[in-house]
Amino acid sequence: MPEANDPPALAPTIPAVLEGGPNDLPATVRRLRVPADDQKVKIAHRGGYEHFERAAPRPSGDTAVVFHWTTRTKVAE
């Protein structure tokens, strides 16, 4: 039985690939792990956020889920 001060259980994660968006978004940011049930990913970039939405698993046996770029928002001041 968990104690009150125990850290929360971590949600299972899956590999993801971010496609689209700005050309200068580093390749190291485009492959990441996300919680298995996430439908959206938000990445801080150039003073704003790049938004990606879940699309489909990658073809040809790659287990990574694809997230396609949808929009950019600015950081609120």
Stockholm file with secondary structure:
# STOCKHOLM 1.0

chainA/1-77         MPEANDPPALAPTIPAVLEGGPNDLPATVRRLRVPADDQKVKIAHRGGYEHFERAAPRPSGDTAVVFHWTTRTKVAE
#=GR chainA/1-77 SS CCCTTSCCCCCCEEEEEEESSCTTSCHHHHEEEEETTCCEEEEEETTEEEEEEEEEECSTTCCCEEEEEEEEEECCC
#=GC SS_cons        CCCTTSCCCCCCEEEEEEESSCTTSCHHHHEEEEETTCCEEEEEETTEEEEEEEEEECSTTCCCEEEEEEEEEECCC
//
